[in-house]
């Protein structure tokens, strides 16, 4: 085993090597509950100190959860050096992901990455490696439109009816931004394999290689930061808001999760040579059953804002089908269901997750629910082959308040998360719902002021 002095020397040499490549600064980002990276930045010659946990934080209240507490113990950000990347839009900065801990001794209860790693360990005990692929959607628009009351997309092709989804001209119009994104993703080894215009004007999706679940969550954190930075470089703004307007398509972040054997790396969901329902293993059905059993609680994480529930509706304001799920259901190639078992990949796709979700927290609970289903042999019931919106199946939560109440009342929540996290997260989200609920909108006044 390397001694402390040998490790420190390795870190000093790493700093020298990075400096030789033009790197001037290092940042070890911990992730707040809103999914935003937070960190202090250090000169590159202080990298050994950073690696030893020199940078300390008081994250409550500043990290999207809990009340500020000036007398609370500080926590240290311990960088995971295996995640180190030189940022392609600013090659003077080396970026890493950090885990939050008390003096390097124990994980911080509110650290999303540590919460996910606990479920990864639980999967390993059962003989599984969890894999995750995410399909992030987001809007890119002209910043001047912020003051004009309606976001103006960057594309020049005008409105494409009924939708610009897959429209080549719309994609070509956006290539100055999209090409920049592709170049950055290639340099960061994302494994990009496709991108396109999505259902909304100015909405885009990137698809890239799946990876072990923690690595995928790290990638999504960097992806969101990258998209915002690339947009700014093009004089644009990017948003991961789930539903900017009632009449536009919502932005999802479909989670494609699978399990592989720790023994031989084989996928545990597909049955070799199987077709139809028999193409999927019994572990898959139990995994699906577990997620469905805890779907209402999961929604508090997968759909974490009041705006999220404006996406989870069967139709857009103009009557088009929204393609977002509203029912706790599954199907084989049925995109109206919450869970889809696609023919072209051996993974369970959760279509309810939206672009505002914290990847670490959502993946942690989704994985825990699936594993719970395998342990208990949970039956998911019959797969649906009809339009799930019209079915007599239990609804997903209709509001953030409904979701948070389900989250607090689900016993699995209290196994996955520390009680301090459950308390603070529920308080934060109930307060968010109350603020939105207390607001009287222009549309309400138009409907009721003179008519009641």
C-alpha positions in Angstrom: 0.0 0.0 0.0 1.2 3.5 -0.8 2.3 5.5 2.2 0.9 8.9 2.9 4.2 10.5 1.8 4.1 8.6 -1.5 0.5 9.6 -2.2 1.4 13.2 -1.5 4.3 13.0 -3.9 2.0 11.6 -6.6 -0.3 14.6 -6.0 2.6 17.0 -6.2 3.8 15.4 -9.5 0.2 15.6 -10.9 0.2 19.3 -10.1 3.5 19.8 -11.9 2.3 17.8 -14.9 -1.0 19.7 -15.2 0.9 23.0 -14.8 3.1 21.9 -17.7 -0.1 21.6 -19.8 -1.2 25.1 -19.1 -3.5 24.3 -16.2 -3.5 27.1 -13.6 -6.4 26.2 -11.3 -8.1 23.2 -9.8 -11.7 22.8 -8.7 -13.3 19.9 -6.8 -17.0 20.2 -7.2 -19.5 18.9 -4.7 -23.0 18.7 -5.9 -25.9 20.5 -4.2 -29.4 19.2 -4.0 -30.4 21.3 -7.0 -27.7 19.5 -9.0 -25.5 22.5 -9.3 -21.7 22.1 -8.8 -20.2 24.1 -5.9 -16.6 24.5 -5.0 -13.7 26.8 -4.1 -11.0 27.1 -6.7 -7.3 26.7 -5.8 -4.1 27.5 -7.7 -2.7 24.3 -9.3 0.3 24.1 -7.0 -2.2 23.7 -4.1 -3.7 20.6 -5.7 -2.0 18.3 -3.1 -3.7 20.2 -0.3 -7.0 20.1 -2.1 -6.6 16.3 -2.5 -6.0 16.0 1.2 -9.3 17.8 2.0 -8.0 21.3 2.7 -11.1 23.0 1.4 -14.0 23.1 3.9 -17.6 24.3 3.5 -20.7 25.2 5.4 -23.1 23.9 2.7 -26.5 24.0 4.5 -28.7 26.8 3.0 -26.1 27.5 0.3 -26.5 24.1 -1.3 -30.3 24.2 -1.9 -31.3 22.4 1.3 -31.6 23.1 4.9 -31.4 26.3 6.9 -28.1 28.1 7.3 -26.4 27.3 10.5 -23.3 29.3 11.3 -22.4 27.1 14.3 -22.6 23.8 12.5 -19.4 21.8 11.8 -17.8 22.4 8.5 -17.4 19.6 6.0 -14.5 18.9 3.7 -14.7 18.3 -0.1 -12.6 15.2 -0.9 -11.8 15.1 -4.6 -12.1 11.9 -6.6 -9.0 12.3 -8.7 -10.2 9.6 -11.1 -12.8 12.2 -12.4 -10.2 14.8 -13.2 -10.8 16.6 -16.6 -9.3 19.7 -18.1 -12.3 21.8 -19.1 -12.2 22.2 -22.9 -13.9 25.7 -22.8 -11.2 26.9 -20.3 -8.1 24.8 -20.4 -6.6 26.7 -17.4 -9.0 24.8 -15.1 -8.8 21.1 -14.0 -12.3 19.9 -12.8 -13.0 17.0 -10.5 -16.0 15.7 -8.5 -15.8 15.7 -4.7 -17.5 13.8 -2.0 -18.5 15.7 1.2 -17.3 14.3 4.5 -16.6 15.2 8.1 -12.8 15.4 8.1 -12.5 12.6 5.6 -14.0 10.2 8.2 -17.6 9.8 7.3 -19.9 10.9 4.5 -21.9 14.0 5.0 -25.6 13.1 5.3 -26.7 15.7 2.7 -24.0 14.7 0.1 -25.9 13.3 -3.0 -22.9 11.5 -4.4 -22.3 9.7 -1.1 -26.0 8.7 -0.9 -25.7 7.1 -4.4 -22.5 5.3 -3.6 -24.3 3.7 -0.6 -26.8 2.1 -3.0 -24.0 1.1 -5.4 -22.5 -0.9 -2.4 -25.9 -2.4 -1.7 -26.1 -3.6 -5.4 -22.6 -5.0 -5.2 -23.6 -7.1 -2.1 -26.3 -8.7 -4.3 -23.8 -9.4 -7.1 -24.8 -6.4 -9.3 -23.1 -3.5 -11.0 -25.7 -0.8 -11.8 -25.4 0.9 -15.2 -27.1 4.2 -16.2 -27.6 6.0 -19.4 -29.5 9.4 -19.4 -31.1 11.2 -22.3 -31.0 14.9 -21.3 -33.2 17.5 -23.0 -33.0 21.2 -22.7 -33.9 24.5 -24.4 -31.5 27.0 -25.8 -32.7 30.6 -26.5 -31.7 34.2 -27.2 -31.0 36.1 -24.0 -32.7 39.2 -25.1 -36.0 37.4 -25.2 -36.0 37.2 -21.4 -37.3 40.8 -21.3 -39.8 40.2 -24.2 -42.0 37.7 -22.3 -41.4 34.7 -24.6 -38.2 32.7 -25.1 -37.0 33.0 -28.7 -35.2 29.9 -30.0 -31.8 30.3 -31.7 -32.9 28.4 -34.9 -33.8 30.5 -37.9 -36.1 28.0 -39.6 -39.3 29.3 -37.9 -42.0 27.2 -36.4 -42.1 23.7 -37.8 -45.6 22.1 -37.3 -46.6 19.9 -35.6 -43.1 19.7 -34.1 -39.5 20.3 -35.0 -38.5 16.9 -33.6 -35.8 15.3 -35.8 -36.1 18.2 -38.3 -32.8 18.5 -40.1 -33.1 22.2 -41.0 -33.8 23.1 -37.4 -30.7 21.1 -36.4 -28.5 22.7 -39.0 -29.6 26.2 -37.9 -28.3 25.4 -34.4 -25.0 23.8 -35.5 -22.8 26.7 -34.2 -23.9 25.7 -30.7 -24.4 22.0 -31.3 -21.0 21.6 -33.0 -19.3 23.3 -30.0 -21.1 20.9 -27.7 -20.1 17.9 -29.7 -16.4 19.0 -29.7 -16.4 19.4 -26.0 -18.1 16.1 -25.4 -15.6 14.4 -27.7 -12.7 15.9 -25.8 -14.2 14.8 -22.5 -14.8 11.2 -23.8 -18.6 11.2 -23.3 -19.1 8.6 -26.1 -21.6 10.8 -27.9 -23.5 8.9 -30.6 -26.4 11.1 -31.6 -28.1 14.5 -31.1 -31.1 16.1 -32.6 -33.8 18.8 -32.4 -36.5 17.7 -30.0 -40.2 18.3 -29.8 -40.1 22.0 -28.7 -38.8 25.0 -30.7 -35.2 25.4 -29.5 -35.2 22.1 -27.6 -32.3 19.6 -28.1 -31.3 16.2 -26.9 -27.8 14.5 -26.7 -27.4 10.8 -26.3 -24.1 9.3 -25.1 -22.7 6.1 -23.7 -24.0 4.6 -20.6 -21.6 4.0 -17.7 -21.6 2.7 -14.1 -24.2 4.8 -12.3 -21.9 7.1 -10.3 -19.8 7.8 -13.4 -23.0 8.6 -15.3 -24.2 11.0 -12.6 -20.7 12.7 -12.7 -21.1 13.1 -16.5 -24.6 14.6 -16.2 -23.3 17.2 -13.7 -20.5 18.2 -16.1 -22.9 18.0 -19.1 -25.3 20.6 -17.6 -22.4 22.9 -16.8 -21.0 22.4 -20.3 -24.3 23.2 -22.0 -24.7 26.4 -20.1 -21.1 27.5 -20.8 -21.2 26.5 -24.5 -24.5 28.5 -24.9 -23.0 31.6 -23.3 -20.0 31.4 -25.7 -22.5 31.5 -28.6 -24.4 34.5 -27.1 -27.2 32.2 -26.0 -28.7 30.8 -22.8 -29.5 27.2 -21.9 -32.2 26.1 -19.5 -33.0 22.8 -17.9 -36.4 24.1 -16.6 -38.8 21.1 -17.2 -41.7 23.2 -18.7 -41.0 26.8 -19.8 -44.5 27.3 -21.2 -47.8 25.4 -21.2 -47.9 25.0 -24.9 -44.3 23.6 -25.4 -42.9 20.2 -24.9 -41.4 19.5 -21.5 -37.7 18.6 -21.0 -37.2 15.1 -19.8 -34.0 13.2 -18.7 -35.0 9.6 -19.3 -33.1 7.2 -17.0 -32.0 3.9 -18.7 -30.9 1.7 -15.8 -29.6 -1.9 -16.0 -27.8 -4.4 -13.8 -24.7 -6.4 -14.8 -23.2 -9.3 -13.0 -20.2 -8.5 -10.8 -18.9 -12.0 -11.6 -18.7 -11.9 -15.4 -20.1 -8.5 -16.5 -23.0 -10.0 -18.3 -26.3 -8.0 -18.5 -28.8 -9.4 -16.0 -31.9 -8.1 -17.7 -31.9 -9.8 -21.1 -32.5 -13.5 -21.7 -30.3 -14.7 -24.6 -32.4 -15.8 -27.5 -35.6 -14.7 -25.8 -38.3 -12.8 -27.7 -41.3 -10.7 -26.5 -42.0 -10.9 -22.8 -39.6 -13.8 -22.6 -36.7 -11.5 -23.7 -36.5 -10.1 -20.2 -35.3 -12.0 -17.1 -37.3 -12.4 -13.9 -34.9 -10.0 -12.2 -36.0 -7.3 -14.7 -39.7 -7.8 -13.8 -39.0 -7.7 -10.1 -36.8 -4.6 -10.6 -39.7 -2.9 -12.5 -42.1 -4.0 -9.8 -40.0 -2.4 -7.1 -39.8 0.9 -9.0 -43.5 1.0 -9.6 -44.2 0.2 -5.9 -42.1 3.3 -4.9 -43.0 5.5 -7.9 -44.9 8.1 -5.9 -42.0 8.7 -3.5 -39.5 8.6 -6.3 -41.4 11.4 -8.0 -40.3 13.8 -5.3 -36.7 13.4 -6.6 -37.3 12.7 -10.3 -39.7 15.7 -10.5 -38.3 18.0 -7.9 -39.9 21.4 -8.7 -43.4 22.8 -8.8 -42.8 23.3 -12.5 -42.1 19.6 -13.0 -45.7 18.7 -12.6 -46.7 21.0 -15.5 -44.8 18.5 -17.6 -46.5 15.4 -16.2 -49.8 16.0 -18.1 -51.3 13.9 -20.9 -51.6 16.8 -23.4 -50.1 20.1 -24.2 -52.2 23.3 -24.1 -52.8 22.9 -27.9 -54.2 19.4 -27.5 -51.1 17.5 -28.7 -50.2 14.4 -26.7 -47.4 15.4 -24.4 -45.4 12.1 -24.4 -44.8 12.6 -20.7 -46.1 9.8 -18.4 -48.9 10.4 -15.9 -49.6 6.8 -14.8 -47.6 4.3 -12.6 -47.4 1.8 -15.4 -44.9 -0.1 -17.6 -44.9 -1.4 -21.2 -42.5 -3.0 -23.7 -42.4 -0.2 -26.3 -45.0 2.0 -24.9 -43.8 5.6 -24.6 -47.0 6.6 -22.7 -45.9 4.5 -19.7 -43.7 5.6 -16.8 -41.4 2.6 -17.4 -40.5 1.3 -20.8 -38.7 -1.9 -21.7 -37.2 -1.0 -25.1 -36.5 -3.5 -27.7 -33.1 -1.9 -28.7 -31.3 -1.9 -25.3 -31.2 -4.1 -22.2 -32.3 -1.5 -19.8 -35.4 -0.2 -18.0 -36.2 3.3 -19.2 -37.8 5.6 -16.6 -39.6 8.3 -18.7 -40.9 10.3 -15.7 -37.5 11.8 -14.8 -37.2 15.4 -15.9 -34.3 17.7 -16.6 -34.3 19.4 -13.2 -33.7 16.1 -11.3 -30.5 15.7 -9.3 -29.0 12.6 -11.0 -27.3 11.3 -7.9 -30.4 11.4 -5.7 -32.8 10.1 -8.4 -30.5 7.3 -9.4 -30.0 6.3 -5.7 -33.7 6.0 -5.0 -34.5 4.3 -8.3 -31.8 1.8 -7.8 -32.8 1.1 -4.2 -36.4 0.6 -5.3 -35.4 -1.8 -8.1 -33.2 -3.8 -5.7 -36.1 -3.8 -3.2 -38.3 -5.3 -5.8 -35.7 -8.1 -6.6 -35.3 -8.9 -2.9 -39.1 -9.2 -2.4 -39.9 -10.7 -5.8 -42.4 -7.8 -6.5 -44.8 -8.5 -9.3 -45.2 -5.5 -11.7 -48.5 -6.8 -13.0 -49.5 -6.8 -16.7 -47.5 -4.6 -19.2 -49.7 -2.1 -20.9 -50.0 -1.9 -24.7 -52.7 0.8 -24.7 -52.4 4.6 -24.3 -51.7 4.7 -20.6 -53.1 8.1 -20.1 -56.6 6.7 -20.5 -56.1 3.6 -18.4 -57.5 2.9 -14.9 -54.1 2.8 -13.3 -52.8 4.8 -10.3 -51.7 8.3 -11.2 -48.2 9.6 -10.5 -48.4 12.6 -8.1 -50.1 15.6 -9.5 -48.2 18.2 -7.5 -44.9 18.5 -5.7 -46.8 18.5 -2.4 -48.3 15.1 -3.2 -44.9 13.7 -4.1 -43.2 15.0 -1.0 -45.9 13.5 1.2 -45.4 10.1 -0.5 -41.6 10.5 -0.1 -41.9 11.1 3.6 -44.3 8.2 4.1 -42.5 5.6 2.1 -40.4 3.3 4.5 -37.8 2.9 1.7 -37.0 6.6 1.9 -35.8 6.2 5.5 -33.5 3.3 4.5 -31.9 5.2 1.6 -31.6 8.6 3.1 -30.4 9.9 6.5 -33.2 11.3 8.6 -31.5 14.7 8.4 -31.8 14.6 4.6 -35.5 13.5 4.7 -36.4 16.3 7.1 -34.5 19.1 5.3 -35.5 18.0 1.8 -39.2 17.7 2.7 -39.2 21.1 4.5 -37.5 22.7 1.5 -39.9 21.3 -1.1 -43.1 21.9 0.9 -42.0 25.5 1.3 -41.4 25.7 -2.5 -44.9 24.3 -3.1 -46.4 26.8 -0.6 -44.7 29.8 -2.3 -46.1 28.8 -5.7 -49.6 27.9 -4.2 -49.8 31.3 -2.5 -49.3 33.2 -5.7 -52.3 34.7 -7.5 -51.6 34.7 -11.2 -52.7 36.9 -14.1 -54.6 34.0 -15.6 -56.6 33.5 -12.4 -57.5 37.2 -12.3 -58.6 37.0 -16.0 -60.8 34.0 -15.3 -62.3 35.0 -12.0 -62.0 38.7 -11.1 -65.1 39.9 -13.1 -66.9 36.5 -13.4 -67.4 35.6 -9.8 
